[in-house]
Amino acid sequence: MAYNKPIPQQDDTKRKDSGGLATLVQAEKLMQIAILLPSAAFIGWLIGAFLDSKLHTTWIAAAGIIFGGISGLVYVIRLVLTAGTEADKKSVPNRPGDNTK
């Protein structure tokens, strides 16, 4: 019996993005990554300085900077991993017989 290749399934949920809009969305994501880490450390410092003034200590501001930097870094890593998996899904075409969506 002859083997015929199955017809690839068309993904109707895909839409064509305009090149300019997709570029602006990508630039916004990169700007978000660049701004997020320093702003998280700054907000941690502000909260730590406020707590230092109210609790009459000197170490909470430094701990706030460290905590803000770590939390910002974790968020940036999660954002990059999410963007990487979205890019992988776009670059790999659907294989015949692949029913995962």
Secondary structure as UniProt FT lines:
FT   TURN            12..13
FT   HELIX           19..55
FT   HELIX           60..91
FT   TURN            96..97
//
